[in-house]
């Protein structure tokens, strides 16, 4: 068959097209090969990324649990027990324990609540002088330790490994601000069980646990210190009470004999003897006042019961002011009292409330200069009755205000004016008002005098006064 030029041209064109398709698909398939390989690489990277996020999610979840364990309890033992349980669960460990430094003995001591330990294992202690111990090395250097064969690893004391039956072991330091407070040991009965990932997770847990453990230790120490201070305070109170009682009898005897001598029953006195006896009498009175205040405070702090009865606070205040009028006149000071005719009754212990008013009036007169004025008043405040003692004396420094009701506290103006006193009057007054479910406070500015107030519920109301 003869091929025409046109057919030849067509065949040549078709061959060219087919050749083009062949070349195209050859290079197309060739380009797909690295794409396939790239896809596999992306898949691997995706798997690695997924595993990374799973690992980080587990770390975050573990840290949240550890933090929650620390916030649920401030007790050291329960906190440690909760943390080791969390670590054991997430690391699938057979043994988890905190060993904290006992500064008094220089040993790392296994703490109560350790996971997987019992009997003598719980009493395990490692002296810091034991240089062959992995725990001691980690404690000193801060570098973590991991082994898959603890029974034969030269870096592990064989006695420890056998005691805890551990084959795989991780030890990590609990460090705060560059110093170690202990270590955490995590063990498994399986050989080569722990990986670097386990150790990395343990590092993260240890950082969080260190803060929690140190906080728990501080809370324990604060509790122990508070108990010691309370015990010392009780001993001090008992001593003061005992000494005060012992002072009372001889002071009474001294005053009695001084009184007899001053009346002339033992013979005539010279002017110098009379002067000496006056000094002795004044000194004895001051000591008696101190003893009385110490005993009063001891009774109040010891839980003295109040003899609560309905009484007229206005009459009580008036009688106390009248008792101080002679002192005020002698010192050249004005003492006034303003009591309304109709004042509701209150429920209280007359003896103790009288002491409160006496302390406040006495203080006001002491800290008011000659020519000054002290005003005492009582007011009906609805369900409350308020007593106010106001003076135009030297006032109270701002630095003294927070301590003004503290036992034995003497404000700086006491020294400036050489005002006598023990620093117990206001402390006693606060105790008394507190036992009456009342409230006592003051207002003062240096050079502008002071105002002391207290309020009590009326007898009809008979409830605590809101602060």
C-alpha positions as CSV (number, residue, x, y, z in Angstrom):
1,X,0.0,0.0,0.0
2,X,1.3,3.3,-1.0
3,X,1.6,5.9,1.7
4,X,0.6,9.3,0.6
5,X,2.6,12.3,1.7
6,X,-0.4,13.4,3.8
7,X,-0.7,10.0,5.5
8,X,3.1,10.0,6.2
9,X,2.8,13.4,7.7
10,X,-0.1,12.2,9.9
11,X,1.8,9.2,11.0
12,X,4.8,11.3,11.8
13,X,2.6,13.6,13.8
14,X,1.0,10.7,15.7
15,X,4.4,9.2,16.5
16,X,5.5,12.6,17.8
17,X,2.4,12.8,20.0
18,X,2.9,9.3,21.3
19,X,6.6,10.0,21.9
20,X,5.6,13.1,23.8
21,X,3.1,11.2,26.0
22,X,5.8,8.6,26.7
23,X,8.3,11.2,27.7
24,X,5.7,13.0,29.8
25,X,4.6,9.9,31.7
26,X,8.2,8.8,32.1
27,X,9.1,12.0,33.8
28,X,5.8,12.1,35.6
29,X,6.3,8.7,37.2
30,X,9.9,9.7,37.9
31,X,8.8,12.8,39.8
32,X,6.3,10.8,41.8
33,X,8.9,8.5,43.3
34,X,10.5,11.2,45.6
35,X,7.1,12.5,46.3
36,X,6.2,9.1,47.6
37,X,9.3,9.0,49.6
38,X,8.6,12.5,50.9
39,X,5.1,11.5,51.9
40,X,6.5,8.6,54.0
41,X,8.9,11.1,55.6
42,X,6.0,13.5,56.4
43,X,4.1,10.6,57.9
44,X,7.0,9.7,60.1
45,X,7.4,13.3,61.2
46,X,3.7,13.5,61.9
47,X,4.0,10.3,64.0
48,X,6.9,11.8,65.9
49,X,5.1,15.1,66.4
50,X,2.0,13.2,67.7
51,X,4.2,11.2,70.1
52,X,5.8,14.5,71.2
53,X,2.4,16.1,71.9
54,X,1.2,12.9,73.7
55,X,4.3,13.0,75.8
56,X,4.0,16.7,76.6
57,X,0.3,16.1,77.4
58,X,1.2,13.4,79.8
59,X,3.8,15.7,81.4
60,X,1.3,18.5,81.8
61,X,-1.3,16.1,83.2
62,X,1.2,14.7,85.7
63,X,2.3,18.2,86.7
64,X,-1.3,19.2,87.3
65,X,-1.8,16.2,89.5
66,X,1.3,16.8,91.4
67,X,0.4,20.5,91.9
68,X,-3.1,19.5,93.0
69,X,-1.6,17.0,95.5
70,X,0.4,19.8,97.0
71,X,-2.5,22.2,97.2
72,X,-4.9,19.7,98.8
73,X,-2.7,19.3,101.9
74,X,0.0,21.3,103.8
75,X,0.9,18.2,105.7
76,X,4.3,16.9,104.7
77,X,3.5,13.2,105.0
78,X,0.3,13.2,103.0
79,X,1.8,15.4,100.3
80,X,4.8,13.1,99.8
81,X,2.6,10.0,99.7
82,X,0.3,11.6,97.1
83,X,3.2,12.6,94.9
84,X,5.0,9.2,94.9
85,X,1.7,7.5,94.0
86,X,1.3,9.8,91.0
87,X,4.9,9.2,89.9
88,X,4.5,5.4,90.3
89,X,1.4,5.4,88.1
90,X,2.7,7.5,85.3
91,X,6.2,5.9,85.1
92,X,4.8,2.4,85.8
93,X,7.4,2.1,88.5
94,X,7.5,-0.5,91.3
95,X,9.4,1.7,93.8
96,X,9.2,5.4,94.4
97,X,10.6,7.2,97.5
98,X,11.7,10.6,98.7
99,X,14.9,10.7,100.7
100,X,15.3,14.1,102.4
101,X,18.3,15.5,104.2
102,X,18.2,15.3,108.0
103,X,20.5,18.2,108.8
104,X,21.0,17.0,112.4
105,X,22.5,13.7,111.4
106,X,23.8,14.5,107.9
107,X,21.8,11.6,106.3
108,X,19.4,11.2,103.5
109,X,16.4,9.6,105.2
110,X,13.6,7.7,103.4
111,X,10.3,9.5,104.1
112,X,7.0,8.0,105.2
113,X,4.6,7.3,102.4
114,X,7.1,5.7,100.0
115,X,5.6,3.6,97.3
116,X,6.4,-0.1,97.1
117,X,8.4,-0.2,100.3
118,X,7.6,-1.9,103.6
119,X,9.3,-3.0,106.8
120,X,12.9,-2.1,107.2
121,X,13.0,-0.7,103.6
122,X,11.1,2.4,105.0
123,X,13.9,3.0,107.6
124,X,16.7,3.2,105.0
125,X,19.2,6.1,105.6
126,X,22.2,7.0,103.6
127,X,25.0,9.1,105.3
128,X,26.3,11.9,103.1
129,X,29.8,10.4,103.7
130,X,28.8,7.4,101.6
131,X,30.6,8.5,98.4
132,X,29.7,5.2,96.6
133,X,26.0,6.0,96.8
134,X,24.3,7.2,93.7
135,X,21.9,9.2,95.9
136,X,24.7,11.0,97.6
137,X,26.4,11.8,94.2
138,X,23.1,13.1,92.8
139,X,22.5,15.1,96.0
140,X,25.9,16.7,95.9
141,X,26.2,17.4,92.1
142,X,22.6,17.8,91.1
143,X,23.2,15.5,88.1
144,X,20.5,12.8,87.5
145,X,21.4,9.1,87.5
146,X,19.9,6.2,85.5
147,X,20.8,2.6,85.1
148,X,19.2,-0.5,83.7
149,X,21.1,-3.0,85.8
150,X,21.3,-1.6,89.4
151,X,22.3,-5.0,90.8
152,X,25.6,-4.9,88.9
153,X,26.2,-1.2,88.2
154,X,29.3,0.0,90.0
155,X,27.6,3.3,90.5
156,X,25.0,1.8,92.8
157,X,25.6,0.4,96.3
158,X,24.8,-3.3,95.9
159,X,23.3,-3.5,99.3
160,X,20.7,-0.9,98.4
161,X,19.8,-2.6,95.1
162,X,19.3,-5.9,96.8
163,X,17.4,-4.3,99.7
164,X,14.9,-2.7,97.3
165,X,15.1,-5.5,94.7
166,X,15.6,-2.9,92.0
167,X,17.1,-3.6,88.6
168,X,16.3,-0.4,86.8
169,X,16.9,2.8,88.8
170,X,16.6,6.5,88.4
171,X,17.7,9.1,91.0
172,X,17.1,12.8,90.6
173,X,17.9,15.7,93.0
174,X,15.3,18.0,94.6
175,X,17.0,21.3,94.2
176,X,15.9,24.8,95.1
177,X,17.9,27.9,94.3
178,X,21.1,25.9,93.7
179,X,21.0,23.7,96.8
180,X,19.7,20.2,97.3
181,X,17.1,19.3,99.9
182,X,17.0,15.6,99.0
183,X,16.5,13.1,96.2
184,X,13.8,11.1,94.6
185,X,14.5,7.5,93.8
186,X,12.4,5.6,91.2
187,X,12.9,1.8,90.7
188,X,11.6,-1.1,88.7
189,X,12.0,-4.8,89.1
190,X,12.5,-5.1,85.4
191,X,15.9,-4.8,83.7
192,X,16.5,-1.9,81.3
193,X,13.0,-0.6,81.9
194,X,13.6,3.2,82.1
195,X,14.5,5.3,79.1
196,X,15.7,8.9,78.7
197,X,12.0,9.9,78.2
198,X,11.2,8.5,81.6
199,X,14.1,10.5,83.1
200,X,13.1,13.7,81.3
201,X,9.6,13.4,82.7
202,X,11.0,12.7,86.2
203,X,13.0,15.9,85.9
204,X,9.9,17.9,85.2
205,X,8.1,16.3,88.1
206,X,11.0,16.8,90.4
207,X,11.1,20.6,89.7
208,X,7.4,20.9,90.7
209,X,7.7,18.4,93.6
210,X,10.7,20.4,95.1
211,X,8.6,23.5,95.6
212,X,5.8,21.5,97.1
213,X,8.0,19.4,99.3
214,X,9.9,22.5,100.6
215,X,6.6,24.2,101.3
216,X,5.4,21.2,103.3
217,X,8.7,21.1,105.2
218,X,8.5,24.8,106.0
219,X,4.9,24.3,107.2
220,X,6.0,21.5,109.5
221,X,8.8,23.5,110.9
222,X,6.5,26.5,111.4
223,X,4.1,24.3,113.2
224,X,6.8,22.9,115.4
225,X,8.1,26.4,116.1
226,X,4.6,27.6,117.0
227,X,4.1,24.7,119.4
228,X,7.5,25.5,121.0
229,X,6.6,29.1,121.3
230,X,3.2,28.2,122.9
231,X,4.9,25.9,125.3
232,X,7.4,28.6,126.3
233,X,4.5,31.1,126.6
234,X,2.7,28.8,129.0
235,X,5.9,28.2,131.0
236,X,6.4,32.0,131.2
237,X,2.8,32.6,132.3
238,X,3.0,29.9,134.9
239,X,6.3,31.3,136.2
240,X,4.9,34.9,136.3
241,X,1.8,33.7,138.2
242,X,3.9,31.7,140.7
243,X,6.3,34.6,141.3
244,X,3.5,37.1,141.6
245,X,1.8,34.9,144.2
246,X,5.1,34.6,146.1
247,X,5.6,38.3,146.0
248,X,2.2,39.2,147.3
249,X,2.6,37.9,150.9
250,X,6.0,39.6,151.7
251,X,4.8,42.8,150.1
252,X,1.8,42.9,152.3
253,X,4.0,42.2,155.3
254,X,6.4,45.1,154.3
255,X,3.5,47.5,153.8
256,X,2.0,46.5,157.2
257,X,5.2,47.2,159.1
258,X,5.9,50.4,157.2
259,X,2.4,51.6,158.1
260,X,2.9,50.7,161.8
261,X,6.2,52.6,161.9
262,X,4.8,55.7,160.2
263,X,2.0,55.9,162.7
264,X,4.5,56.2,165.5
265,X,3.5,53.0,167.3
266,X,7.2,51.9,167.3
267,X,8.5,55.2,168.5
268,X,9.0,58.7,167.2
269,X,10.6,59.1,163.7
270,X,13.1,61.6,162.5
271,X,12.4,63.6,159.4
272,X,14.9,61.5,157.5
273,X,13.3,58.3,158.7
274,X,9.9,59.5,157.6
275,X,11.3,60.4,154.2
276,X,12.9,56.9,153.8
277,X,9.7,55.2,154.9
278,X,7.7,57.2,152.3
279,X,10.0,56.1,149.6
280,X,9.7,52.5,150.7
281,X,5.9,52.7,150.9
282,X,5.7,54.2,147.4
283,X,8.0,51.5,146.0
284,X,5.9,48.7,147.7
285,X,2.7,50.2,146.2
286,X,4.2,50.1,142.7
287,X,5.2,46.5,143.2
288,X,1.8,45.6,144.5
289,X,0.2,47.2,141.5
290,X,2.5,45.2,139.2
291,X,1.7,42.0,141.0
292,X,-2.1,42.7,140.9
293,X,-2.0,43.4,137.2
294,X,0.1,40.3,136.5
295,X,-2.4,38.2,138.4
296,X,-5.4,39.8,136.7
297,X,-3.9,39.1,133.3
298,X,-3.1,35.5,134.3
299,X,-6.7,35.0,135.4
300,X,-8.1,36.4,132.2
301,X,-5.8,34.4,129.9
302,X,-6.5,31.3,132.0
303,X,-10.2,31.5,131.2
304,X,-11.6,33.4,134.2
305,X,-15.4,33.3,134.0
306,X,-17.3,36.6,133.9
307,X,-20.0,37.1,136.5
308,X,-22.5,38.4,133.9
309,X,-25.3,40.5,135.5
310,X,-27.5,43.4,134.4
311,X,-25.8,46.6,135.5
312,X,-25.8,50.4,135.0
313,X,-22.7,51.3,133.1
314,X,-23.4,55.0,133.7
315,X,-23.3,54.6,137.4
316,X,-20.2,52.5,137.2
317,X,-18.4,55.1,135.1
318,X,-19.5,57.9,137.4
319,X,-18.1,56.1,140.5
320,X,-14.8,55.4,138.8
321,X,-14.4,59.1,137.7
322,X,-15.3,60.3,141.3
323,X,-12.5,58.1,142.6
324,X,-10.0,59.9,140.4
325,X,-11.1,63.5,141.1
326,X,-8.7,64.0,143.9
327,X,-5.8,62.8,141.8
328,X,-6.9,65.2,139.0
329,X,-7.1,68.2,141.3
330,X,-3.8,67.4,142.9
331,X,-2.1,67.2,139.4
332,X,-3.8,70.4,138.2
333,X,-5.9,68.7,135.6
334,X,-9.6,69.0,134.7
335,X,-11.7,65.8,134.9
336,X,-15.3,65.9,133.7
337,X,-17.9,63.2,133.3
338,X,-21.0,63.3,131.1
339,X,-23.6,60.6,131.6
340,X,-27.1,60.8,130.3
341,X,-29.9,60.2,132.8
342,X,-31.5,57.4,130.8
343,X,-28.9,54.9,129.7
344,X,-29.7,51.3,128.9
345,X,-28.3,48.6,131.2
346,X,-25.7,46.2,130.0
347,X,-24.8,42.7,131.0
348,X,-21.3,42.4,132.4
349,X,-19.0,41.7,135.3
350,X,-19.0,44.8,137.4
351,X,-15.6,44.1,139.0
352,X,-13.8,43.6,135.6
353,X,-15.6,46.4,133.8
354,X,-14.7,48.8,136.6
355,X,-11.1,47.9,136.0
356,X,-11.4,48.8,132.3
357,X,-12.8,52.2,133.0
358,X,-10.2,52.7,135.8
359,X,-7.3,51.9,133.4
360,X,-8.6,54.2,130.7
361,X,-9.2,57.2,133.1
362,X,-5.9,56.6,134.9
363,X,-4.0,56.5,131.5
364,X,-5.7,59.7,130.3
365,X,-4.7,61.6,133.4
366,X,-1.1,60.2,133.3
367,X,-0.6,61.4,129.7
368,X,-2.2,64.8,130.1
369,X,-0.1,67.7,131.1
370,X,-1.0,70.1,134.0
371,X,-3.9,72.3,132.9
372,X,-5.1,69.7,130.5
373,X,-8.6,68.2,130.3
374,X,-9.9,64.6,130.5
375,X,-13.6,64.1,129.5
376,X,-15.4,60.8,130.2
377,X,-18.8,60.1,128.7
378,X,-21.2,57.3,128.0
379,X,-23.7,57.2,125.1
380,X,-26.8,55.3,124.0
381,X,-26.1,53.8,120.6
382,X,-29.3,51.8,120.2
383,X,-28.4,48.2,120.8
384,X,-25.1,49.3,122.2
385,X,-23.7,51.5,125.0
386,X,-20.5,53.3,124.2
387,X,-18.0,54.7,126.7
388,X,-15.5,57.3,125.6
389,X,-12.4,58.6,127.5
390,X,-10.9,61.6,125.8
391,X,-7.9,63.7,126.7
392,X,-5.9,66.6,125.2
393,X,-2.6,65.1,126.1
394,X,0.5,64.3,124.0
395,X,-1.2,61.7,121.8
396,X,0.2,58.4,120.4
397,X,2.9,58.1,117.7
398,X,1.8,56.2,114.6
399,X,4.6,53.7,115.1
400,X,3.2,52.8,118.5
401,X,-0.4,52.3,117.4
402,X,-0.2,48.6,116.2
403,X,1.2,47.6,119.6
404,X,-0.7,49.7,122.0
405,X,-2.8,46.8,123.3
406,X,0.1,44.4,123.5
407,X,1.3,43.1,126.9
408,X,4.1,45.0,128.5
409,X,4.3,47.5,125.6
410,X,5.3,50.9,126.7
411,X,4.8,53.7,124.1
412,X,7.7,56.1,123.5
413,X,5.8,59.0,125.0
414,X,5.8,57.0,128.3
415,X,9.6,57.5,128.5
416,X,9.4,61.1,127.3
417,X,7.1,62.0,130.2
418,X,8.6,59.5,132.7
419,X,5.1,58.1,133.2
420,X,5.1,55.1,135.6
421,X,3.3,51.9,134.6
422,X,3.8,48.3,133.6
423,X,2.3,48.3,130.1
424,X,-0.4,45.8,131.1
425,X,-3.4,48.1,131.7
426,X,-4.6,48.3,128.1
427,X,-3.8,44.6,127.4
428,X,-6.0,43.7,130.5
429,X,-8.7,46.0,129.3
430,X,-8.8,44.4,125.8
431,X,-9.0,40.9,127.4
432,X,-11.9,42.0,129.6
433,X,-13.9,43.6,126.7
434,X,-13.3,40.6,124.5
435,X,-14.7,38.4,127.2
436,X,-17.8,40.6,127.2
437,X,-18.1,40.1,123.4
438,X,-17.5,43.9,123.0
439,X,-15.1,46.0,121.1
440,X,-12.4,48.4,122.2
441,X,-10.4,50.9,120.1
442,X,-8.8,54.3,120.0
443,X,-8.1,57.4,117.9
444,X,-5.0,59.5,118.4
445,X,-2.6,61.9,116.8
446,X,0.7,63.1,118.2
447,X,0.2,66.4,120.1
448,X,-3.6,66.3,119.8
449,X,-4.6,63.9,122.5
450,X,-6.3,60.5,122.4
451,X,-9.8,59.1,122.5
452,X,-10.4,55.5,123.8
453,X,-13.7,53.9,123.2
454,X,-15.4,50.6,124.1
455,X,-18.9,49.3,123.3
456,X,-21.0,46.7,124.9
457,X,-24.4,45.2,124.0
458,X,-27.4,46.3,126.0
459,X,-28.9,43.9,128.4
460,X,-32.0,43.6,126.2
461,X,-29.9,42.6,123.2
462,X,-27.3,40.4,124.8
463,X,-25.4,39.6,121.6
464,X,-21.9,40.0,120.4
465,X,-20.8,43.5,119.2
466,X,-19.9,43.5,115.4
467,X,-16.3,44.4,114.8
